[in-house]
C-alpha cells in the first residue's frame, strides 16, 4: 500500500473506511484468483497423473519433474506472498480503527 501506518492513524474516518473497504475487496479478489489457480493446477495434475503410464511412484515422479507444473506452482506461491502482504495491510487498517476506538463496519456519519 502507498500509505504508511502512521499516516493511517491521522486519516479522516471516512477516508480510512474507504481505504479499508478497497483493501478488503482487493484481498478477496486476489484470494479468489489464487485459489482458482491452485484448484486448476490440482485438477491438471490429477488428470496428468491418471493419463501417465507406470506405477504410482513413476506417475508421481513424472508429475513432480514436470517443468510446467513447477512454474505454475511457483506462480501460486508468489500470489500467496502478495496475498499475505495485502492481508497485513488490511490488518494494519483494522488496527487503526481499533486505536481510534471504532470498528470498521460501524456506520459512520459524514
C-alpha positions as CSV (number, residue, x, y, z in Angstrom):
1,X,0.0,0.0,0.0
2,X,1.2,3.5,-0.7
3,X,0.3,4.9,2.7
4,X,2.3,4.4,6.0
5,X,0.8,3.0,9.2
6,X,1.5,6.3,10.9
7,X,-0.4,8.3,8.3
8,X,-3.4,5.9,8.5
9,X,-4.0,6.9,12.1
10,X,-4.3,10.6,11.1
11,X,-6.6,10.0,8.1
12,X,-10.2,11.2,8.4
13,X,-12.5,8.4,9.4
14,X,-14.3,8.4,6.0
15,X,-11.1,8.1,4.1
16,X,-9.8,5.4,6.4
17,X,-13.0,3.4,5.9
18,X,-12.9,3.8,2.2
19,X,-9.2,2.6,2.1
20,X,-10.1,-0.3,4.4
21,X,-13.0,-1.4,2.1
22,X,-10.9,-1.1,-1.0
23,X,-8.1,-3.1,0.6
24,X,-10.5,-5.8,1.8
25,X,-12.1,-6.1,-1.7
26,X,-8.7,-6.3,-3.3
27,X,-7.7,-9.0,-0.8
28,X,-10.8,-11.0,-1.6
29,X,-10.3,-10.7,-5.4
30,X,-6.7,-11.8,-5.1
31,X,-7.5,-14.7,-2.8
32,X,-10.2,-15.9,-5.2
33,X,-7.7,-15.7,-8.1
34,X,-5.1,-17.6,-6.2
35,X,-7.5,-20.3,-5.0
36,X,-8.9,-20.7,-8.5
37,X,-5.4,-21.1,-9.9
38,X,-4.4,-23.6,-7.2
39,X,-7.6,-25.6,-8.0
40,X,-6.8,-25.5,-11.7
41,X,-3.3,-26.8,-11.1
42,X,-4.5,-29.6,-8.8
43,X,-7.1,-30.6,-11.5
44,X,-4.5,-30.6,-14.2
45,X,-2.1,-32.5,-12.0
46,X,-4.7,-35.2,-11.3
47,X,-5.5,-35.5,-15.0
48,X,-1.8,-35.8,-15.8
49,X,-1.4,-38.4,-13.1
50,X,-4.2,-40.5,-14.5
51,X,-3.0,-40.4,-18.1
52,X,0.6,-41.3,-17.3
53,X,1.8,-44.9,-17.7
54,X,3.5,-46.8,-14.9
55,X,3.0,-47.4,-11.3
56,X,2.0,-44.8,-8.7
57,X,5.7,-43.9,-7.9
58,X,6.6,-43.4,-11.5
59,X,3.5,-41.2,-12.1
60,X,4.2,-39.1,-9.1
61,X,7.8,-38.6,-10.1
62,X,6.8,-37.6,-13.6
63,X,4.4,-35.0,-12.2
64,X,7.0,-33.6,-9.8
65,X,9.6,-33.5,-12.6
66,X,7.3,-31.5,-14.9
67,X,8.7,-28.0,-15.5
68,X,5.2,-26.7,-16.5
69,X,3.8,-27.7,-13.1
70,X,6.8,-26.3,-11.3
71,X,6.4,-22.9,-13.0
72,X,2.7,-22.8,-12.2
73,X,3.2,-23.8,-8.6
74,X,5.9,-21.0,-8.3
75,X,3.4,-18.5,-9.6
76,X,0.8,-19.7,-7.0
77,X,3.5,-19.3,-4.2
78,X,4.2,-15.7,-5.5
79,X,0.5,-15.0,-5.5
80,X,0.4,-16.2,-1.9
81,X,3.2,-13.9,-0.9
82,X,1.3,-10.9,-2.5
83,X,-1.8,-12.0,-0.7
84,X,-0.1,-12.2,2.7
85,X,1.3,-8.7,2.2
86,X,-2.1,-7.4,1.3
87,X,-3.6,-9.1,4.4
88,X,-1.0,-7.4,6.5
89,X,-2.2,-4.0,5.1
90,X,-5.8,-4.9,5.9
91,X,-4.8,-5.9,9.4
92,X,-3.0,-2.5,9.9
93,X,-6.1,-0.7,8.7
94,X,-8.2,-2.6,11.2
95,X,-5.7,-1.8,13.9
96,X,-6.0,1.9,13.0
97,X,-9.8,1.6,13.6
98,X,-9.2,-0.1,17.0
99,X,-6.8,2.6,18.1
100,X,-9.5,5.1,17.4
101,X,-12.0,3.1,19.4
102,X,-14.3,2.3,16.5
103,X,-14.9,-0.7,14.3
104,X,-14.5,-0.7,10.5
105,X,-18.1,-2.0,9.9
106,X,-19.9,0.5,12.1
107,X,-21.9,3.1,10.3
108,X,-20.1,6.5,10.3
109,X,-21.7,9.8,9.9
110,X,-20.1,12.1,7.4
